Amino acid sequence: MVSTTRFFICLVLLSGLATASAQTSPPKGRMTEPLEKYEMPPMYIYRLESSPRMVSQYDTFTSYQVNVDANGNNIVGDAANEPSISVDPTNGNKMAIGWRQFNTWTSNFRQAGWGYTTDAGVHWTFPGVLQNNVFRSDPVTNSDETGSFFYLSLLVNTYCGDIWRSVNGGQSWVERSPDGGAHSGDKEWFTVDRTPASMGHGFQYQFWTEFFACDFGGFSRSTDGGVTWQSPISIPNSPQWGTLDVASNGYLFIGGGDSGSSFWCIRSTNARNPAVTPTFDQITTVNMGGSLVYGGTVNPGGLAGQIFLVVDRSGGSTNNNIYMLASVRPFGGNGTNVMFSRSTNGGLSFSAPQRINDDPVNPNKWHWLGTLSVAPNGRIDSVWFDTRNAANNTDSQLFYSYSTDGGVTWSPNVAVSNSFNPLEGWPSQNKIGDYITIVSDNTGGDVAYAATYNFNPSRGQHEQDVYYVRVSPSGGATPTPTATASPTATATATSTATATATATSTATATTTPMATATPTVTPTATPTATLSPSATPTGTPRVTPTPRTAPTPRIRPSPPPRPV
């Protein structure tokens, strides 16, 4: 029996080698990185240690730890990263954050963790994971205008995803689509049409990296709130590492790229029509002033940032402006800058790239995992990790800036967190995730980010945990616009882009000193919610499901691997 088993294993290994040798070279311009694998099995974790949760104070900004136990304490020995936040637009006290939960830093096995708050982020409850012993990644959360939350989660072993919904502020979740029913693929993202007047009101749109898909295609749509999803279709240019949003007229815009220096804004005007299969009628090339980075010094096993696209639905003078932001490496540079571009004509053309981080240009500094959000009143908020104050060019702080004039000018940058070492706390995977997120309202923004403030004495280094912080323009003055003409040329698939003169701000260098390198651990009260966490897996691991098969609509080259 043993010899037979060994013989079978040898055959499997030889088969894998043969398959690998038959693959073609990665498509030109696409980055080569390790593909996330279904590897380490679930483990029984006996939680015997805890410590007071971390409340990290920096200036007027307070960061509260999210991944805590039933008593509101830090769980010693776990890891949590790649957070995605949702806020109830009808009640800002209610928020939920999803993240990648590693029950122990010694294992790469991760699950879909989540936490919720009912008191505006001061106290958080972590009830457990969506499904015990199920390997999941790439958490993305969102909400509709009524306050229902949605959680898109990727099953790593099949690259299939499913949608979960919460109608009680994230306190509990129900799976809308069956496991893998949302199709999906690596680095997936989704959005919800929240405009009541739109033909596609309530529709959910999702896209992913087509080269690593559950079955085929790179885009899908749900017209029933995530219960069922149409058969996937391909998006022109096969964009990846991006996000998508919906304008007030229901038009869908996708921001993505080729994982290098090419960036696109891709439009669909009929995805809102349930009677037709969506098509994409406009592809605009966007200059972001550099290239995306994988494997940078600050995040060796992950991205230095992905592409974020948001649409202004304020109803004011900036209504339906389209904004794109990415942390990119300048051509010929080393570190990264947070770069921004905007369109005021429905995505036909975009402004010249604008640098949001206002510190003196230094090729060794990293401004990474940049993201943005638009408030209902049209203000744009942006946050990112920043090494400007670190002599070693790796220790990072969360920074914040905002714009009240549609991105023409940006406020002086403000540090909103203590410094942390992003190279500690790795749970058998050398990164702190691939993104952080923010949701804005009329007075400020709610931010979910990962940091390493808690010290684990048994390991001798700090741990990765998820934190919440509230940012607000009240900490800085509104900038005075300085108009500078910047013609911008862009290419479109169905129409000729018109160059538009766009005002750009004059950068003001502001260096904010760090208050302290190591935050103080502050014991706090036990959260009011009393749901018990289920962070410890109990039960038998599920058998790895067989990936679904479906005919591929077109021949695709063998892709390079990449992180999830």
PAGU-836867 format. One record per residue: residue in three letters; y, x, z of N, C-alpha, C in turn. Coordinates in steps of 0.2 Angstrom, whole numbers, plus 5000, padded with zeros to 4 digits. Each point is the difference from the previous one (the first is absolute). Layout:
N
AlaYXZYXZYXZ/...
// end
This chain:
564
Met499450045000500649965000500650045000/Val500050065004500650045001500150044993/Ser499550024997500050044993500349954995/Thr499849945000500249954995500849985001/Thr500250005007500749995001500450064997/Arg499850065002500350064997500150004993/Phe499449984996500050004993500549954998/Phe500149945003500549954998500750035001/Ile500150035005500750035002500250054994/Cys499550044998500150054995500249974994/Leu499649944998500249974994500749975000/Val500249975006500749975000500550054999/Leu499950065004500550064999500050024993/Leu499450014997500050024993500449954995/Ser499949945001500349954997500850005000/Gly500250015007500750015001500350064996/Leu499650055000500350064997500149994992/Ala499549964997500049994993500649964998/Thr500149955005500649954999500650045000/Ala500150045005500650045001500150054994/Ser499550034997500150044995500249974993/Ala499849935000500249964994500749985000/Gln500350005006500749985000500550044996/Thr500549964997500550044996500550025005/Ser500550044997500550035004500549945002/Pro500450015006500449955002500649994995/Pro500249944999500549984996500650055001/Lys500450024994500550045001500649975004/Gly500350045005500549985004499849965006/Arg499449995001499749975006499850055005/Met500149995006499950055005499250005002/Thr499850055002499350015002499950015008/Glu499749955003500050005007499349975002/Pro499850015007499349985002500049925000/Leu499549974998499949935000499749985007/Glu500349955003499849985006499349975000/Lys499550025005499349994999499849965006/Tyr499549964999499649965005499550055003/Glu500250035006499650065002499849995007/Met500450015005499750005007499949935002/Pro499449995003499849935003500449985006/Pro500049945001500349975007499750045006/Met500450015005499750035006500249965006/Tyr499550005005500249975006500550045004/Ile500549985002500550035003500149975007/Tyr499950045005500149985007500750025003/Arg500449955001500750015002500050015007/Leu500150065003500050015007500750035002/Glu500450024995500750035001500549954997/Ser500650005004500649974997500650035004/Ser500549994997500650035003500649954999/Pro500650015003500549954999500250004993/Arg500149944997500350004993500650044999/Met500150024994500650044999500649964998/Val500550015004500749974998500550064999/Ser500150014994500450064998500749984999/Gln500550035004500749984999500350064997/Tyr500449984995500550054996500649974999/Asp500550035004500749974999500049935002/Thr500249954995500049935002499449974997/Phe499550034997499449984997499450015004/Thr499649945001499450005004499449994995/Ser499550045001499449994996499449985005/Tyr499749954998499549975005499350014996/Gln499550035004499350014998499749934998/Val499749994995499749944997499250005002/Asn499750054998499250005001499850025007/Val500149955005499850005007499449965002/Asp499850015006499449965002500249945003/Ala499549965003500149945003500550005005/Asn500150055004500550015005500650034998/Gly500150014994500650034997500150075000/Asn499450045001500050075001499850034994/Asn500250074999499750044995499350015000/Ile499749994994499250025000500050074998/Val499750045005499950074999499450024996/Gly500250044994499450024996500049964993/Asp500449954999499949964994500650034995/Ala500149974995500550024995500249944996/Ala500649994998500249944996500650034996/Asn500049984993500550024996500149954994/Glu500450014995500249964994500149935002/Pro500649995004500149935002500449964995/Ser499949935000500349954996500249955004/Ile500749985000500349955005500249934996/Ser499949955004500249934997500449975006/Val500549974998500549965005500049934998/Asp500049965005500149924999500749994998/Pro500249984994500749994998500349945004/Thr499649965003500249945004500150025008/Asn499750065002500050025007499950075000/Gly500650045000499950075000499750035006/Asn499849965005499750035006499250014998/Lys499849974995499350004998499950054995/Met499650055001499850054995499350025000/Ala499750024995499450035000500050064996/Ile499550055002500050074996499250014999/Gly499850014994499450034998500050074999/Trp499450035002500050084999499250025000/Arg499950064998499450035000499850025007/Gln499549975002499750025007499450045000/Phe500150065003499450055001499949995008/Asn499449985001499849995007499950075004/Thr499950054996500050075003500350044995/Trp500350055002500350054995499450054997/Thr499550005003499450044998499649974994/Ser500249944998499749964995500549984994/Asn499850004994500449984995499949924999/Phe499649975003499849934999500649965003/Arg500349964996500649965002499949934998/Gln500449965004500049934999500749975000/Ala500049934999500649974999500349985006/Gly500450045004500349985006500649964999/Trp500249965005500749965000500249995007/Gly500749995001500349985006500549954999/Tyr500249965005500549964999500550005006/Thr500649975000500550005005500349935000/Thr500249975005500449945001500650015003/Asp500250065002500650025003500450054996/Ala500049994994500550054996499850075000/Gly499350015001499850075000500050045006/Val500249975006500050045006499350015003/His499649954999499350005002499549984994/Trp499550045000499549984994499349995003/Thr499649964997499349995001499650024994/Phe499550045002499550024994499349975002/Pro499949944996499449965002499450044997/Gly500050044995499450034998500150014992/Val499550004996500050014993499849934997/Leu500150004993499949944996499249995001/Gln499650054998499349995001499750075003/Asn499649995005499750065003499550034995/Asn500050075001499550044996500150004993/Val500649984997500149994993500550054998/Phe499950054996500450054997500549974996/Arg500750015002500549974996500650055000/Ser500549994996500650044999500549964996/Asp500650044999500649984996500249935003/Pro500249995006500249945003500749984997/Val500149944997500649974998500149935003/Thr500649995003500149945003500749974997/Asn500049935000500649974997500049935003/Ser500649964999500049945002500449954995/Asp499949945001500349954996500749985004/Glu500349954997500749985003499949965006/Thr499449975001499849955006499850045006/Gly499850074999499850045006499250015000/Ser499749984995499350014999499950084998/Phe499650035003499950074999499350014996/Phe500150054995499450024996499850075001/Tyr499450025000499750075001499550014994/Leu500250054996499650024994499750075003/Ser499350004999499650055003499550034995/Leu499950064999499650034995499350025003/Leu499449984997499450025002499850064996/Val500050065004500050064996499450024996/Asn499449975003499450014997499949974993/Thr500449954998500049964994500750004996/Tyr500550025004500750004997500249934999/Cys499649955003500249934999500449985007/Gly500549954999500449985005500049935002/Asp500249985005500149935002500649985004/Ile500249945000500649985003499849965007/Trp500450025005499949965006500749975002/Arg500049945003500649965002500049995008/Ser500650005002500249985007500549955000/Val499949955004500549955000500349995007/Asn499850055004500350015007500350065002/Gly500450034995500450065001499550065001/Gly499450004997499650065000499550005006/Gln500049955004499650005006499250004998/Ser499949964994499350004998500149994992/Trp499450024997500050004993499449974997/Val500049974994499549964997499950034993/Glu499450024998499950034993500149944995/Arg500550014995500149954995499550014995/Ser500050064997499550014995499450035003/Pro499449994997499450035002500150085000/Asp499550045003500150075000500050024992/Gly500550044999500150024993500249954995/Gly500249945002500249954995500650004997/Ala500450055003500750014997500050064995/His499450014997499950064995500350065003/Ser500650024998500350065003499850074998/Gly500250055003499850074998500450055005/Asp499950064998500450055005500749995000/Lys500350015005500750005001500449944998/Glu499649945002500349944998500649985004/Trp500449954997500649975003500149934998/Phe500349965004500149934997500649975003/Thr500349954997500649975002499949924999/Val500449965004500049935000500749974997/Asp499949954995500649974998500349955005/Arg500550025003500349965006500649964998/Thr500149994994500649964997499849934999/Pro500249955004499849934999500149974993/Ala500550024997500249984993499650034995/Ser499650055001499750044995499449954998/Met499850014993499449964998499450035003/Gly500050075002499450035003500150005008/His500349965003500150005007499450005004/Gly499950055004499450015004499450044996/Phe500150024994499550044996500050075004/Gln499450034999500050075003499850044994/Tyr500350064999499950054995499850065003/Gln499550034996499750065003499950054994/Phe500150075002499850054995499850065003/Trp499650044997499750065003499950054995/Thr499750065002499850054995499449984996/Glu500149994994499549974996499450054999/Phe500150065000499550054999499450005006/Phe500249975006499649995005500049935002/Ala499749964996500049925001499449985003/Cys500049945003499449965002499649994995/Asp500349974994499649984994500350034994/Phe500649974998500450024994500749985001/Gly500450024996500749985000500450035005/Gly500649995000500550035006500549945003/Phe499949944998500449955002499749935001/Ser500149975005499849935001500549955003/Arg499849945000500549955002499649945004/Ser500349985005499749945004500549955000/Thr499849944998500549945000499949955006/Asp499550025004499849965006500050045007/Gly500550045000500150035007499550065001/Gly499750034995499550055002499349985000/Val499849934999499349985001499650024994/Thr500349994994499750024994500450054996/Trp499850044996500450054996499750004992/Gln500550004996499850004993499650064998/Ser499750004994499750064998500550054998/Pro499950075003500550054999500250014993/Ile500650024999500250034993500350075001/Ser500150034994500350075000500849995000/Ile500350055003500850005000500150064995/Pro500549994995500250064996500250065004/Asn499750054998500150075003499650015006/Ser499649955002499650015006500450035006/Pro500549975002500450035006499650005006/Gln500250055004499650015007500550025005/Trp499850005006500450025006500749975001/Gly500049934998500649975001499949935003/Thr500649964999500049935003500349954995/Leu500149945002500249954996500449955004/Asp500449964996500449955003500249954995/Val500349945003500149944996500849995000/Ala500349984994500749985000500149935002/Ser500649985001500149935002499849954994/Asn500050024994499849964995499250004998/Gly499750045005499250004999499850064996/Tyr500450034997499850064996499750055005/Leu499450034997499750055004500150074998/Phe500250055004500150074998499650055004/Ile499750044997499550055002500350075000/Gly500150045005500250075000499450045001/Gly499950054996499450045000500250064996/Gly499550055000500050064996499450034998/Asp500050064998499450034997499750055006/Ser500350005006499850055005500450065000/Gly500450014994500450064999500749985000/Ser500350024994500749994999500249944996/Ser499649964998500149944996500049945005/Phe500549964999500149945004500249944995/Trp499849945002500149954996500249935004/Cys500449964997500149935003499749964994/Ile499549965002499649964995500149925002/Arg500249964995500249935002499549954996/Ser499849955004499749944997500449945002/Thr500249964994500449945001499549945000/Asn499450014999499649945000499450005005/Ala500050055004499550005006500149945004/Arg500649975000500149955005499849934997/Asn499750004993499849944997499250005001/Pro499749965004499349995001499649994994/Ala500349974995499649984994499950054995/Val500350065001499950064996499750065003/Thr499750044996499850075003500650045000/Pro500250035005500650045000500050064995/Thr500650014997500150054996500650045002/Phe500150064998500650055002500450014994/Asp500749985000500450004994500550055000/Gln500150045006500550055000499850065004/Ile500050064997499850065004500650054999/Thr500350015006500650055000499850065004/Thr500250064997499950065003500650015005/Val499850035006500550015005500050075002/Asn500650035000500150075002500150005007/Met499550035004500050015007500250075003/Gly500150044995500350075002499550055002/Gly499449994999499450045002499449974999/Ser499550035004499349985000499749985006/Leu499549965000499749985007499650065002/Val499850005006499750065003499349985003/Tyr499550034999499449995004499850075003/Gly499850005006499850065003500550055002/Gly500649975002500650045002499950035007/Thr500450045002499950045007500049955006/Val500449954999500049955006499549955000/Asn499649994995499549954999499450024996/Pro499750065001499550034996499549964996/Gly499849955004499449964997500349934997/Gly500749994999500249944998500650014996/Leu500449944999500650004996500650025004/Ala500550034997500750015003500449944999/Gly499749954997500449934999499749974993/Gln500149935000499849974994500649964998/Ile499949964995500649974996500149935003/Phe500649985003500249945002500549964996/Leu499849944998500449964996500249935004/Val500649985000500249945004500549974995/Val500149935001500549964996500449975005/Asp500750004999500549965004499949934998/Arg499949965005500049924999500649975005/Ser500550045001500549985005500449944997/Gly500149994994500449944997500750024999/Gly500250065002500750034999500150044994/Ser500550045000500250044994499450054998/Thr499650025005499450044998499449974999/Asn500049934999499449965000499650034993/Asn499350015001499550024995500150074998/Asn500450045004500050074999499350035001/Ile499850054997499350035001500250075002/Tyr499650025006500150065003499350045000/Met500150064998499450045001500150075004/Leu499550025004500150055004499450045001/Ala500050075000499450045001500250075003/Ser499650035004500150065002499750054995/Val500450044996499850044995500250075001/Arg499650054997500250074999500550014994/Pro500650035002500450014994499750054995/Phe500250004994499750044995500250075002/Gly499550045001500150075002500150015008/Gly499949955004500150005007499350015003/Asn500049995007499450015004499949945004/Gly500549985005499949945004500249944996/Thr500249955003500149934997500749975002/Asn500349964996500649965001499849935000/Val500449965003499949925000500549984994/Met499749984994500449994994500049924999/Phe500649984998500149924999500349994993/Ser499849944997500349984993500049935000/Arg500549974997500149935000500149974993/Ser499849944999500149964994500449945001/Thr500549994997500549945000499949954995/Asn499550014995499949964994499349984999/Gly499749985005499349985000499550054998/Gly500150065001499550064999500150034993/Leu500549984996500150034993500250075001/Ser500450025005500250075001500150015007/Phe499950065002500150025007500550065000/Ser500350005006500550055002499750075000/Ala500450055000499850075001499750015007/Pro499650045001499750015007500550025005/Gln500049975006500450025005499750025006/Arg500250065003499750035006500349965006/Ile499549975004500249965006500150055006/Asn499550055001500150045005500650054999/Asp500450005005500750034999500150075003/Asp499450035002500150075003500150054994/Pro500250065002500150054995499450014996/Val500050014994499450024995499750065003/Asn499349995001499650055003499349994997/Pro499850044995499349994997499450005005/Asn500150035006499550005004499949945005/Lys500549954999500049945005499649954997/Trp499749965004499649944998500449935002/His500149964995500249935002499549964997/Trp499549975004499449984997499849935003/Leu499549974997499849935001500649955000/Gly500550014996500649964999499849934998/Thr500349955003499949934998500649965001/Leu500149944997500649965001499849925000/Ser500549965002500049935000500749974999/Val500049944998500649974999500149945005/Ala500549995003500249955005500249934996/Pro499949945003500249944996500850004998/Asn500450045004500750014998500150054995/Gly499550044997500150054995500050075003/Arg500150015006500050075002499350034999/Ile500150074998499350034999499950055006/Asp499450005003499950055005499450054997/Ser500150065002499550054998499950055006/Val499350015001499850055006499550054997/Trp500050065003499550054997499950055006/Phe499550044999499950065004500450064998/Asp500350045004500450054998500050065004/Thr499950064997500050075004500650045000/Arg500649974999500650034999500250045007/Asn499749975006500250045006499550045003/Ala499450014996499550045002500050074997/Ala500050055004499950074998499450024996/Asn499549965002499350014996499949964994/Asn500549964998500049964994499449955000/Thr499749985006499549955000500149955005/Asp500250025006500149955005500649954998/Ser499849945001500449944996500349955005/Gln500549974998500349955003500149944995/Leu500049945003500249944996500749994999/Phe500350004994500749994998500149944997/Tyr500649975000500249944998500750004996/Ser500149964995500650004996500049934997/Tyr500649974999500149934997500550004995/Ser500049954996500549994995500249935000/Thr500749984999500249935000500349994993/Asp500050044996500349994993499550014994/Gly499449985002499550004994499750074999/Gly500150045004499750074999500550054997/Val500649984999500550044997500250065005/Thr500149985006500150055006499549995005/Trp499950055004499550005006500450025006/Ser499849985006500350025006499750075002/Pro500450035004499850075003499349995003/Asn499650054999499349995002500050015008/Val499549965003500050005007499350015002/Ala499850055005499450015003499849945005/Val499449974999499949945005499450015004/Ser499750065000499450025004500050075002/Asn499650015005499950075002499650044995/Ser499950065001499750044995499250005002/Phe499650014995499350005001499750054995/Asn499450025001499650054996499549954996/Pro500150004993499649964996499350034999/Leu499950065002499450044998499550005006/Glu500249965005499549995005499749935000/Gly499449995004499749935000499649984994/Trp499950044996499649984994499349985002/Pro499849944997499449985002499550014994/Ser499850075000499650024994500249994993/Gln500749995000500349994993500750025001/Asn500250054996500650045001500649974998/Lys500249945003500649964998500249955006/Ile500649985000500249955004500149934996/Gly499750004995500049944996500450014994/Asp500149954995500450014994500649965000/Tyr500249965005500649965000500249985007/Ile500649985001500349965005500349944997/Thr500249955004500349944998500649975004/Ile500449964997500649975003500149934997/Val500249965004500249934998500749995003/Ser500549974996500750005002500249925001/Asp500449995005500449945001500750014999/Asn500449955002500850014999500350055005/Thr499750025005500350045005499650075001/Gly499450014997499750065000499350004997/Gly499650055002499350014997499550015005/Asp499449974999499450025004499650054997/Val499850055003499750064997499350015004/Ala499550014996499450025002499850074997/Tyr499950055005499950074998499450035004/Ala499750054998499650045004500350075002/Ala499850025006500350065003499550035005/Thr500150065003499650035004500350025007/Tyr500249955004500450015006499550015006/Asn499449965000499550005006499650074999/Phe500050035006499650065000499349995003/Asn499550034997499349995002499850075003/Pro499950005006499950075003499350024999/Ser499549954999499350034998500050034993/Arg500449984996500050034993500550055000/Gly500550005004500550065000500649994995/Gln500149934997500549994995500249935001/His500549984996500349935001499549954995/Glu500149945001499649954996500449964996/Gln499749984994500349954996500049935003/Asp500649975000500049935002500549964996/Val500049945000500549964996500549975005/Tyr500750004997500649995004500449954997/Tyr500449965004500549954997500750025003/Val500550004995500650015002500549964996/Arg500549985004500549964996500650044998/Val500250004994500650034998500649954998/Ser500650035000500649954999500650044998/Pro500449974995500650034998500550015006/Ser499949975005500550015005500150075003/Gly499550044998500050075002500550054996/Gly500249974994500450044996500549964996/Ala500550034997500649974997499749984993/Thr500349954997499949984993500350054996/Pro499750034995500350054995500549974996/Thr500550044998500549984995499850024993/Pro499949964995499750024994500550054996/Thr499750044997500450054996499750004993/Ala500349964995499749994994500050064995/Thr499450014998499950054995499649984994/Ala500250004994499649974994499450044999/Ser499449974999499450034999499649964995/Pro500150024994499649964994499350015001/Thr499649954999499350015001499649974994/Ala499650044997499649984994499349985002/Thr499749954998499349985002499749974994/Ala499350004999499749984995499649935002/Thr500049954995499649945002499649994994/Ala499549965002499449984995500349954995/Thr500449955002500149954996500849994998/Ser500450045003500750004998500350075001/Thr500650014998500350065000500450005007/Ala499950065004500450005006500750024999/Thr500449975004500750014999500350045006/Ala500350064998500350045005500549975004/Thr500050015006500549975005500350055004/Ala500649995001500450055005499949975007/Thr499750055004499949985007500350045005/Ala500349975005500450045005499550045004/Thr500150065002499650045004500450025006/Ser499750015006500450025006500150085000/Thr500550025004500050075001499750025006/Ala499550045000499650025006500450035005/Thr499849985006500350035006499550035005/Ala500050075001499550035004500149985007/Thr499549975003500049995007499450035003/Thr500050045005499450035003500049975007/Thr499549965002499949975006499550045005/Pro500350035005499550045004499549965004/Met499450035001499549975003500149995008/Ala499949955002500149995008499550045004/Thr499449994997499450045004499450014995/Ala499750055001499450014995499449965003/Thr499949995006499549965003500249945004/Pro499949944998500249945003499749995007/Thr500349975004499849985007499549945000/Val499550015003499549945000500349955006/Thr500149944998500349955004499549945002/Pro499850005006499549945001500449944999/Thr499749954997500449934999499549955003/Ala500349945000499649945002499549984995/Thr499549975003499449974996500249954995/Pro499850004994500249954995499849935003/Thr500449954998499949935002499449974997/Ala499950024994499449974996499350035004/Thr499549965000499450025004499450004996/Leu500050004993499450014996499750075001/Ser499350005001499750065001499950044993/Pro500150065000499950044994499350014999/Ser499850014994499350024998500050064996/Ala500350055003500150064996499350045000/Thr499649985005499350045000499549964996/Pro499850034995499549964995499449985004/Thr499749945000499449985003499649964994/Gly499450024999499649974995499850054995/Thr499649974996499650054995500550004994/Pro500150064997500450014994499749964994/Arg500549974996499849964995499750054994/Val499549974997499850044994500550004995/Thr500150064997500550014995499949954994/Pro500549964998499849954995500050044993/Thr499749974995500050024994500649984996/Pro500450054997500649984996499849954995/Arg500549964999499949954995500150034993/Thr499749974995500150034993500349954996/Ala500450024995500349964995500250044994/Pro500049974994500250044994500750035001/Thr500050064998500750035000500349984993/Pro500749985001500349984993500250054996/Arg500050065002500250054995499750075003/Ile499950054995499750065002500550045004/Arg499850035006500550035004499750075001/Pro500550055000499850075002499750015007/Ser499650045002499850015006500650035004/Pro500149975006500650015004500050065004/Pro500550035003500050055005499949965007/Pro499850045005499949975006500749995003/Arg500149965006500650005003499949975007/Pro500550005004500049985007500149935001/Val499749975005500149935002500350005007/
// end
